[in-house]
Amino acid sequence: MSHANNPNQKFDEGRLMQVLVAPIVSEKATMAAEKSNAVTFKVLQDATKYEIKAAVELMFKVEVKGVSVVNTKGKTKRFGKSVGRRDNVRKAYVMLKPGQEINLGGEAA
């Protein structure tokens, strides 16, 4: 039986396609990209670092140096009388090996 934290584990390709929810484009994410060659993604709540690494390598054909994960609790927001809550977000900072690059903008470089 394979352990969940095994880096050599084979992942289901369909699952890997769902792990990365969306790229995060913010001032902080851009700073991380420039400083440490990291790309920031919003990922599934139950995604592991190994799954995230495998998903990025599969989808973007790049080599990943490391993955840091941050869980952000959703803020409570008011809309008039009603009180709502934003969703909890799990962010992955994916550090790429030197010379590797992911172009999320879509424009030609």
N, CA, C and O atoms as a GROMACS GRO file, in nm:
protein
  436
    1MET      N    1   0.085  -0.119   0.000
    1MET     CA    2   0.000   0.000   0.000
    1MET      C    3   0.088   0.124   0.000
    1MET      O    4   0.179   0.136   0.082
    2SER      N    5   0.062   0.215  -0.092
    2SER     CA    6   0.146   0.335  -0.101
    2SER      C    7   0.103   0.438   0.002
    2SER      O    8  -0.016   0.451   0.034
    3HIS      N    9   0.199   0.509   0.053
    3HIS     CA   10   0.175   0.611   0.154
    3HIS      C   11   0.143   0.742   0.086
    3HIS      O   12   0.196   0.770  -0.022
    4ALA      N   13   0.058   0.824   0.146
    4ALA     CA   14   0.013   0.949   0.083
    4ALA      C   15   0.127   1.048   0.060
    4ALA      O   16   0.119   1.132  -0.029
    5ASN      N   17   0.232   1.039   0.141
    5ASN     CA   18   0.341   1.135   0.129
    5ASN      C   19   0.462   1.080   0.054
    5ASN      O   20   0.574   1.127   0.074
    6ASN      N   21   0.439   0.982  -0.030
    6ASN     CA   22   0.548   0.922  -0.106
    6ASN      C   23   0.574   1.004  -0.232
    6ASN      O   24   0.486   1.013  -0.318
    7PRO      N   25   0.693   1.064  -0.246
    7PRO     CA   26   0.719   1.148  -0.363
    7PRO      C   27   0.724   1.070  -0.494
    7PRO      O   28   0.706   1.129  -0.601
    8ASN      N   29   0.748   0.940  -0.488
    8ASN     CA   30   0.758   0.860  -0.610
    8ASN      C   31   0.625   0.797  -0.651
    8ASN      O   32   0.619   0.719  -0.746
    9GLN      N   33   0.520   0.831  -0.579
    9GLN     CA   34   0.389   0.775  -0.604
    9GLN      C   35   0.336   0.819  -0.741
    9GLN      O   36   0.357   0.933  -0.782
   10LYS      N   37   0.268   0.729  -0.810
   10LYS     CA   38   0.206   0.764  -0.938
   10LYS      C   39   0.067   0.820  -0.910
   10LYS      O   40  -0.011   0.762  -0.835
   11PHE      N   41   0.038   0.934  -0.972
   11PHE     CA   42  -0.091   0.999  -0.949
   11PHE      C   43  -0.183   0.978  -1.068
   11PHE      O   44  -0.138   0.961  -1.181
   12ASP      N   45  -0.312   0.981  -1.040
   12ASP     CA   46  -0.413   0.972  -1.145
   12ASP      C   47  -0.412   1.101  -1.225
   12ASP      O   48  -0.425   1.210  -1.168
   13GLU      N   49  -0.397   1.090  -1.356
   13GLU     CA   50  -0.383   1.210  -1.440
   13GLU      C   51  -0.508   1.297  -1.436
   13GLU      O   52  -0.499   1.420  -1.441
   14GLY      N   53  -0.624   1.236  -1.426
   14GLY     CA   54  -0.749   1.312  -1.416
   14GLY      C   55  -0.753   1.396  -1.290
   14GLY      O   56  -0.798   1.511  -1.291
   15ARG      N   57  -0.704   1.339  -1.181
   15ARG     CA   58  -0.697   1.412  -1.053
   15ARG      C   59  -0.598   1.528  -1.064
   15ARG      O   60  -0.626   1.638  -1.016
   16LEU      N   61  -0.484   1.504  -1.127
   16LEU     CA   62  -0.382   1.609  -1.140
   16LEU      C   63  -0.434   1.727  -1.220
   16LEU      O   64  -0.397   1.842  -1.194
   17MET      N   65  -0.520   1.700  -1.318
   17MET     CA   66  -0.576   1.809  -1.398
   17MET      C   67  -0.669   1.898  -1.316
   17MET      O   68  -0.695   2.013  -1.353
   18GLN      N   69  -0.720   1.845  -1.204
   18GLN     CA   70  -0.813   1.921  -1.121
   18GLN      C   71  -0.744   1.989  -1.002
   18GLN      O   72  -0.801   2.079  -0.941
   19VAL      N   73  -0.622   1.946  -0.970
   19VAL     CA   74  -0.552   1.997  -0.851
   19VAL      C   75  -0.531   2.148  -0.858
   19VAL      O   76  -0.558   2.220  -0.762
   20LEU      N   77  -0.482   2.197  -0.972
   20LEU     CA   78  -0.460   2.341  -0.988
   20LEU      C   79  -0.591   2.406  -1.028
   20LEU      O   80  -0.644   2.381  -1.137
   21VAL      N   81  -0.645   2.491  -0.940
   21VAL     CA   82  -0.773   2.555  -0.967
   21VAL      C   83  -0.753   2.676  -1.058
   21VAL      O   84  -0.822   2.690  -1.159
   22ALA      N   85  -0.660   2.764  -1.020
   22ALA     CA   86  -0.637   2.886  -1.099
   22ALA      C   87  -0.503   2.947  -1.060
   22ALA      O   88  -0.457   2.931  -0.946
   23PRO      N   89  -0.439   3.017  -1.154
   23PRO     CA   90  -0.319   3.091  -1.116
   23PRO      C   91  -0.360   3.214  -1.036
   23PRO      O   92  -0.466   3.272  -1.059
   24ILE      N   93  -0.276   3.255  -0.942
   24ILE     CA   94  -0.305   3.376  -0.864
   24ILE      C   95  -0.214   3.486  -0.917
   24ILE      O   96  -0.092   3.476  -0.912
   25VAL      N   97  -0.276   3.592  -0.968
   25VAL     CA   98  -0.200   3.705  -1.018
   25VAL      C   99  -0.229   3.823  -0.925
   25VAL      O  100  -0.335   3.885  -0.933
   26SER      N  101  -0.133   3.851  -0.838
   26SER     CA  102  -0.147   3.962  -0.744
   26SER      C  103  -0.010   4.026  -0.729
   26SER      O  104   0.090   3.977  -0.782
   27GLU      N  105  -0.008   4.135  -0.657
   27GLU     CA  106   0.119   4.204  -0.636
   27GLU      C  107   0.217   4.112  -0.562
   27GLU      O  108   0.335   4.104  -0.597
   28LYS      N  109   0.166   4.044  -0.461
   28LYS     CA  110   0.251   3.954  -0.381
   28LYS      C  111   0.301   3.837  -0.466
   28LYS      O  112   0.417   3.797  -0.455
   29ALA      N  113   0.213   3.782  -0.548
   29ALA     CA  114   0.252   3.669  -0.634
   29ALA      C  115   0.357   3.711  -0.736
   29ALA      O  116   0.448   3.635  -0.768
   30THR      N  117   0.343   3.832  -0.788
   30THR     CA  118   0.439   3.884  -0.885
   30THR      C  119   0.575   3.905  -0.820
   30THR      O  120   0.678   3.876  -0.880
   31MET      N  121   0.574   3.955  -0.697
   31MET     CA  122   0.700   3.975  -0.623
   31MET      C  123   0.770   3.840  -0.602
   31MET      O  124   0.892   3.829  -0.618
   32ALA      N  125   0.692   3.738  -0.566
   32ALA     CA  126   0.749   3.605  -0.544
   32ALA      C  127   0.807   3.550  -0.674
   32ALA      O  128   0.911   3.484  -0.673
   33ALA      N  129   0.739   3.577  -0.784
   33ALA     CA  130   0.785   3.529  -0.914
   33ALA      C  131   0.919   3.592  -0.951
   33ALA      O  132   1.009   3.525  -1.002
   34GLU      N  133   0.932   3.722  -0.925
   34GLU     CA  134   1.055   3.792  -0.959
   34GLU      C  135   1.169   3.754  -0.865
   34GLU      O  136   1.284   3.738  -0.907
   35LYS      N  137   1.137   3.741  -0.737
   35LYS     CA  138   1.240   3.718  -0.636
   35LYS      C  139   1.294   3.575  -0.637
   35LYS      O  140   1.415   3.554  -0.635
   36SER      N  141   1.204   3.477  -0.639
   36SER     CA  142   1.250   3.339  -0.623
   36SER      C  143   1.202   3.245  -0.734
   36SER      O  144   1.196   3.123  -0.714
   37ASN      N  145   1.168   3.300  -0.850
   37ASN     CA  146   1.123   3.219  -0.963
   37ASN      C  147   1.009   3.125  -0.921
   37ASN      O  148   1.010   3.006  -0.952
   38ALA      N  149   0.910   3.183  -0.850
   38ALA     CA  150   0.798   3.104  -0.801
   38ALA      C  151   0.669   3.147  -0.871
   38ALA      O  152   0.650   3.264  -0.901
   39VAL      N  153   0.582   3.050  -0.895
   39VAL     CA  154   0.451   3.077  -0.954
   39VAL      C  155   0.347   3.040  -0.849
   39VAL      O  156   0.362   2.938  -0.781
   40THR      N  157   0.242   3.120  -0.837
   40THR     CA  158   0.143   3.098  -0.733
   40THR      C  159   0.013   3.046  -0.794
   40THR      O  160  -0.037   3.101  -0.893
   41PHE      N  161  -0.041   2.940  -0.735
   41PHE     CA  162  -0.166   2.881  -0.782
   41PHE      C  163  -0.264   2.865  -0.667
   41PHE      O  164  -0.225   2.843  -0.553
   42LYS      N  165  -0.392   2.878  -0.699
   42LYS     CA  166  -0.498   2.839  -0.606
   42LYS      C  167  -0.518   2.690  -0.632
   42LYS      O  168  -0.534   2.648  -0.746
   43VAL      N  169  -0.517   2.609  -0.525
   43VAL     CA  170  -0.526   2.464  -0.542
   43VAL      C  171  -0.641   2.407  -0.458
   43VAL      O  172  -0.697   2.476  -0.373
   44LEU      N  173  -0.674   2.282  -0.483
   44LEU     CA  174  -0.779   2.215  -0.406
   44LEU      C  175  -0.740   2.207  -0.259
   44LEU      O  176  -0.621   2.199  -0.226
   45GLN      N  177  -0.840   2.210  -0.170
   45GLN     CA  178  -0.815   2.208  -0.026
   45GLN      C  179  -0.739   2.084   0.019
   45GLN      O  180  -0.660   2.090   0.114
   46ASP      N  181  -0.762   1.971  -0.048
   46ASP     CA  182  -0.698   1.846  -0.003
   46ASP      C  183  -0.576   1.808  -0.087
   46ASP      O  184  -0.528   1.695  -0.078
   47ALA      N  185  -0.527   1.902  -0.167
   47ALA     CA  186  -0.411   1.872  -0.252
   47ALA      C  187  -0.283   1.866  -0.169
   47ALA      O  188  -0.262   1.948  -0.080
   48THR      N  189  -0.199   1.768  -0.199
   48THR     CA  190  -0.070   1.756  -0.129
   48THR      C  191   0.038   1.825  -0.210
   48THR      O  192   0.020   1.854  -0.329
   49LYS      N  193   0.152   1.849  -0.146
   49LYS     CA  194   0.264   1.913  -0.216
   49LYS      C  195   0.310   1.827  -0.334
   49LYS      O  196   0.342   1.879  -0.440
   50TYR      N  197   0.312   1.696  -0.313
   50TYR     CA  198   0.357   1.606  -0.419
   50TYR      C  199   0.260   1.608  -0.538
   50TYR      O  200   0.303   1.604  -0.653
   51GLU      N  201   0.130   1.615  -0.508
   51GLU     CA  202   0.031   1.624  -0.616
   51GLU      C  203   0.047   1.754  -0.693
   51GLU      O  204   0.041   1.756  -0.816
   52ILE      N  205   0.068   1.863  -0.620
   52ILE     CA  206   0.083   1.994  -0.684
   52ILE      C  207   0.206   1.994  -0.774
   52ILE      O  208   0.201   2.042  -0.887
   53LYS      N  209   0.316   1.940  -0.723
   53LYS     CA  210   0.439   1.932  -0.802
   53LYS      C  211   0.416   1.851  -0.930
   53LYS      O  212   0.455   1.893  -1.039
   54ALA      N  213   0.354   1.735  -0.915
   54ALA     CA  214   0.328   1.649  -1.031
   54ALA      C  215   0.235   1.717  -1.131
   54ALA      O  216   0.254   1.706  -1.252
   55ALA      N  217   0.135   1.789  -1.081
   55ALA     CA  218   0.039   1.857  -1.168
   55ALA      C  219   0.107   1.968  -1.249
   55ALA      O  220   0.082   1.982  -1.369
   56VAL      N  221   0.191   2.047  -1.183
   56VAL     CA  222   0.260   2.157  -1.252
   56VAL      C  223   0.356   2.101  -1.357
   56VAL      O  224   0.362   2.151  -1.469
   57GLU      N  225   0.429   1.996  -1.320
   57GLU     CA  226   0.523   1.936  -1.415
   57GLU      C  227   0.451   1.876  -1.534
   57GLU      O  228   0.499   1.883  -1.647
   58LEU      N  229   0.334   1.816  -1.510
   58LEU     CA  230   0.256   1.755  -1.618
   58LEU      C  231   0.196   1.861  -1.710
   58LEU      O  232   0.205   1.849  -1.833
   59MET      N  233   0.135   1.963  -1.652
   59MET     CA  234   0.061   2.061  -1.732
   59MET      C  235   0.150   2.163  -1.803
   59MET      O  236   0.119   2.206  -1.914
   60PHE      N  237   0.260   2.201  -1.740
   60PHE     CA  238   0.343   2.307  -1.797
   60PHE      C  239   0.478   2.258  -1.849
   60PHE      O  240   0.555   2.336  -1.904
   61LYS      N  241   0.506   2.128  -1.833
   61LYS     CA  242   0.631   2.069  -1.882
   61LYS      C  243   0.754   2.145  -1.831
   61LYS      O  244   0.844   2.180  -1.908
   62VAL      N  245   0.757   2.169  -1.699
   62VAL     CA  246   0.870   2.237  -1.637
   62VAL      C  247   0.921   2.152  -1.520
   62VAL      O  248   0.853   2.059  -1.476
   63GLU      N  249   1.041   2.184  -1.472
   63GLU     CA  250   1.095   2.114  -1.356
   63GLU      C  251   1.071   2.198  -1.231
   63GLU      O  252   1.101   2.317  -1.229
   64VAL      N  253   1.015   2.135  -1.128
   64VAL     CA  254   0.981   2.205  -1.004
   64VAL      C  255   1.089   2.180  -0.899
   64VAL      O  256   1.129   2.066  -0.875
   65LYS      N  257   1.136   2.288  -0.837
   65LYS     CA  258   1.236   2.277  -0.732
   65LYS      C  259   1.171   2.248  -0.597
   65LYS      O  260   1.222   2.167  -0.520
   66GLY      N  261   1.059   2.315  -0.569
   66GLY     CA  262   0.992   2.294  -0.441
   66GLY      C  263   0.854   2.355  -0.440
   66GLY      O  264   0.819   2.436  -0.526
   67VAL      N  265   0.774   2.314  -0.341
   67VAL     CA  266   0.638   2.365  -0.328
   67VAL      C  267   0.613   2.407  -0.184
   67VAL      O  268   0.639   2.330  -0.092
   68SER      N  269   0.565   2.529  -0.165
   68SER     CA  270   0.521   2.575  -0.033
   68SER      C  271   0.371   2.595  -0.039
   68SER      O  272   0.318   2.645  -0.139
   69VAL      N  273   0.302   2.557   0.068
   69VAL     CA  274   0.156   2.565   0.067
   69VAL      C  275   0.109   2.653   0.183
   69VAL      O  276   0.160   2.644   0.294
   70VAL      N  277   0.010   2.738   0.155
   70VAL     CA  278  -0.047   2.827   0.256
   70VAL      C  279  -0.198   2.809   0.257
   70VAL      O  280  -0.262   2.812   0.152
   71ASN      N  281  -0.255   2.790   0.376
   71ASN     CA  282  -0.401   2.787   0.389
   71ASN      C  283  -0.446   2.922   0.442
   71ASN      O  284  -0.401   2.966   0.548
   72THR      N  285  -0.536   2.988   0.369
   72THR     CA  286  -0.587   3.118   0.410
   72THR      C  287  -0.734   3.104   0.447
   72THR      O  288  -0.814   3.055   0.368
   73LYS      N  289  -0.769   3.147   0.567
   73LYS     CA  290  -0.908   3.140   0.609
   73LYS      C  291  -0.988   3.250   0.540
   73LYS      O  292  -0.938   3.361   0.523
   74GLY      N  293  -1.111   3.219   0.501
   74GLY     CA  294  -1.196   3.316   0.434
   74GLY      C  295  -1.242   3.424   0.530
   74GLY      O  296  -1.272   3.397   0.647
   75LYS      N  297  -1.248   3.547   0.481
   75LYS     CA  298  -1.290   3.659   0.564
   75LYS      C  299  -1.443   3.665   0.572
   75LYS      O  300  -1.513   3.622   0.480
   76THR      N  301  -1.492   3.718   0.683
   76THR     CA  302  -1.635   3.744   0.695
   76THR      C  303  -1.663   3.880   0.635
   76THR      O  304  -1.598   3.979   0.670
   77LYS      N  305  -1.759   3.886   0.545
   77LYS     CA  306  -1.793   4.011   0.477
   77LYS      C  307  -1.941   4.038   0.494
   77LYS      O  308  -2.022   3.946   0.498
   78ARG      N  309  -1.977   4.166   0.503
   78ARG     CA  310  -2.118   4.203   0.514
   78ARG      C  311  -2.165   4.265   0.384
   78ARG      O  312  -2.096   4.345   0.322
   79PHE      N  313  -2.285   4.227   0.345
   79PHE     CA  314  -2.350   4.288   0.229
   79PHE      C  315  -2.482   4.344   0.281
   79PHE      O  316  -2.583   4.274   0.282
   80GLY      N  317  -2.480   4.470   0.323
   80GLY     CA  318  -2.600   4.528   0.384
   80GLY      C  319  -2.628   4.458   0.515
   80GLY      O  320  -2.543   4.457   0.605
   81LYS      N  321  -2.747   4.400   0.527
   81LYS     CA  322  -2.783   4.331   0.651
   81LYS      C  323  -2.728   4.188   0.657
   81LYS      O  324  -2.701   4.136   0.764
   82SER      N  325  -2.714   4.127   0.541
   82SER     CA  326  -2.673   3.987   0.541
   82SER      C  327  -2.522   3.974   0.559
   82SER      O  328  -2.444   4.055   0.508
   83VAL      N  329  -2.483   3.872   0.631
   83VAL     CA  330  -2.341   3.846   0.656
   83VAL      C  331  -2.301   3.725   0.573
   83VAL      O  332  -2.365   3.620   0.578
   84GLY      N  333  -2.195   3.742   0.497
   84GLY     CA  334  -2.145   3.632   0.415
   84GLY      C  335  -2.003   3.599   0.453
   84GLY      O  336  -1.940   3.669   0.532
   85ARG      N  337  -1.953   3.492   0.396
   85ARG     CA  338  -1.816   3.452   0.427
   85ARG      C  339  -1.748   3.409   0.299
   85ARG      O  340  -1.804   3.334   0.220
   86ARG      N  341  -1.626   3.457   0.279
   86ARG     CA  342  -1.550   3.414   0.162
   86ARG      C  343  -1.495   3.274   0.186
   86ARG      O  344  -1.477   3.231   0.300
   87ASP      N  345  -1.470   3.204   0.078
   87ASP     CA  346  -1.420   3.067   0.089
   87ASP      C  347  -1.278   3.064   0.143
   87ASP      O  348  -1.200   3.157   0.124
   88ASN      N  349  -1.246   2.955   0.212
   88ASN     CA  350  -1.107   2.931   0.251
   88ASN      C  351  -1.030   2.901   0.124
   88ASN      O  352  -1.082   2.837   0.032
   89VAL      N  353  -0.905   2.946   0.119
   89VAL     CA  354  -0.823   2.927  -0.002
   89VAL      C  355  -0.694   2.857   0.036
   89VAL      O  356  -0.631   2.890   0.137
   90ARG      N  357  -0.654   2.762  -0.046
   90ARG     CA  358  -0.525   2.696  -0.030
   90ARG      C  359  -0.438   2.742  -0.147
   90ARG      O  360  -0.471   2.718  -0.263
   91LYS      N  361  -0.327   2.807  -0.114
   91LYS     CA  362  -0.238   2.859  -0.218
   91LYS      C  363  -0.110   2.777  -0.221
   91LYS      O  364  -0.060   2.733  -0.118
   92ALA      N  365  -0.058   2.757  -0.340
   92ALA     CA  366   0.069   2.687  -0.356
   92ALA      C  367   0.168   2.779  -0.425
   92ALA      O  368   0.143   2.829  -0.534
   93TYR      N  369   0.281   2.801  -0.359
   93TYR     CA  370   0.392   2.873  -0.421
   93TYR      C  371   0.485   2.767  -0.479
   93TYR      O  372   0.549   2.693  -0.404
   94VAL      N  373   0.492   2.760  -0.611
   94VAL     CA  374   0.571   2.657  -0.678
   94VAL      C  375   0.702   2.719  -0.727
   94VAL      O  376   0.702   2.802  -0.817
   95MET      N  377   0.813   2.676  -0.665
   95MET     CA  378   0.944   2.727  -0.706
   95MET      C  379   0.996   2.643  -0.822
   95MET      O  380   0.999   2.520  -0.815
   96LEU      N  381   1.036   2.711  -0.928
   96LEU     CA  382   1.086   2.641  -1.046
   96LEU      C  383   1.238   2.637  -1.043
   96LEU      O  384   1.303   2.724  -0.985
   97LYS      N  385   1.294   2.535  -1.105
   97LYS     CA  386   1.440   2.526  -1.115
   97LYS      C  387   1.491   2.637  -1.205
   97LYS      O  388   1.418   2.685  -1.292
   98PRO      N  389   1.617   2.680  -1.185
   98PRO     CA  390   1.672   2.790  -1.268
   98PRO      C  391   1.660   2.759  -1.417
   98PRO      O  392   1.684   2.647  -1.461
   99GLY      N  393   1.622   2.862  -1.493
   99GLY     CA  394   1.607   2.845  -1.637
   99GLY      C  395   1.468   2.801  -1.679
   99GLY      O  396   1.434   2.804  -1.797
  100GLN      N  397   1.385   2.760  -1.582
  100GLN     CA  398   1.248   2.717  -1.612
  100GLN      C  399   1.156   2.838  -1.602
  100GLN      O  400   1.180   2.930  -1.524
  101GLU      N  401   1.049   2.836  -1.682
  101GLU     CA  402   0.959   2.951  -1.683
  101GLU      C  403   0.819   2.907  -1.724
  101GLU      O  404   0.802   2.822  -1.811
  102ILE      N  405   0.718   2.967  -1.659
  102ILE     CA  406   0.578   2.944  -1.697
  102ILE      C  407   0.521   3.079  -1.738
  102ILE      O  408   0.526   3.174  -1.661
  103ASN      N  409   0.467   3.086  -1.860
  103ASN     CA  410   0.406   3.210  -1.907
  103ASN      C  411   0.255   3.201  -1.888
  103ASN      O  412   0.186   3.136  -1.966
  104LEU      N  413   0.205   3.267  -1.783
  104LEU     CA  414   0.061   3.262  -1.754
  104LEU      C  415  -0.016   3.371  -1.826
  104LEU      O  416  -0.138   3.364  -1.838
  105GLY      N  417   0.055   3.474  -1.873
  105GLY     CA  418  -0.011   3.588  -1.934
  105GLY      C  419  -0.076   3.556  -2.067
  105GLY      O  420  -0.178   3.615  -2.103
  106GLY      N  421  -0.019   3.463  -2.140
  106GLY     CA  422  -0.074   3.427  -2.269
  106GLY      C  423  -0.021   3.512  -2.383
  106GLY      O  424  -0.035   3.476  -2.500
  107GLU      N  425   0.041   3.627  -2.350
  107GLU     CA  426   0.095   3.710  -2.457
  107GLU      C  427   0.232   3.658  -2.499
  107GLU      O  428   0.303   3.596  -2.420
  108ALA      N  429   0.266   3.682  -2.623
  108ALA     CA  430   0.395   3.634  -2.674
  108ALA      C  431   0.508   3.716  -2.612
  108ALA      O  432   0.499   3.838  -2.601
  109ALA      N  433   0.613   3.647  -2.574
  109ALA     CA  434   0.726   3.716  -2.509
  109ALA      C  435   0.820   3.775  -2.612
  109ALA      O  436   0.920   3.836  -2.576
   0.00000   0.00000   0.00000
